[in-house]
């Protein structure tokens, strides 16, 4: 620990200040940490509007590069920052945009009409139009809830997309029931008010959620767990409202119901040990979309972008590069 003595006898102890922040304001420290990584990898926070509705997003680079622009849609109760580990492994010149989903983080929080899958698709299309992303076909990536939204978006707005990546998407009818789905069925049958596994309110529940979402053990210090929890708890009421919408009858199988409409070239990435939505869903997508490219990652759970960010980034870029080469060859032959 370094001590720096300034004139007037004022003692500055930066490491001690860091430790104090870690002990007493871990939530704030985590926000600073995310700011640091956004800055380090070149992401800038921006805002756009559609009428009175505000979207918050981060972006890096400009469209028109060797590969299409990427728009990344995060999962339930996450934020645009969940993509930071993955973006670190994307080429620096790659144009990438991460948006906060409706009601999450810096994007407007309205009501249930925007939180269903169809409602989120409408809002994401407004976002795409608000920043002019629809001027050139782009590649859409969605994980979990965001994967459900991305799939339905591909079914409804194929004209603005060149391709789509569905990462452990929700919204299917899965041949094998996951641990999480089994737990939900138990909760539905129970007459007691029990916590939803993805909406923790104690450190124990947060640890359980991390074990559910990740195959590899996530051994975080108690203070970091406390920080994560402190940042989530104020939003738990909102998370429950969104959760009830996306598991309700209108949204539960939205992707399944729209599969027959998807003509956009599709890549599927799934963690083999996914306990939230079972990897058997990959076979469902393959059967419905015969030309889709399926990648099942060994020793990986639901949180692919967190557990295997380098692998996921490489799979996405290899897919885009291969498609660009194929398109160029087709042009030469025509």
Secondary structure by P-SEA (a helix, b strand, c coil): cbbbbccccccccaaaaaaaaaaccaaaaaaaaaaaaaaaabbbbbccccccbbbbbcccccccccccbbbbbbccccccccaaaaaaacccccbbbbbbccccccccccccccccaaaaaaaaaaaaaaacccccbbbbbbccaaaaaaaaaaacccccccbbbbccccccccccccaaaaaaaaaaacccccccccccccaaaaaaaaaaaccccccccaaaaaaaaaacccaaaaaaaaaaaaacccccccccccccccccbbbbbbcccccccccaaaaaaaaacccbbbbbbcccccccccccaaaaaaaaaaaaaaaaaaaaaaaaac
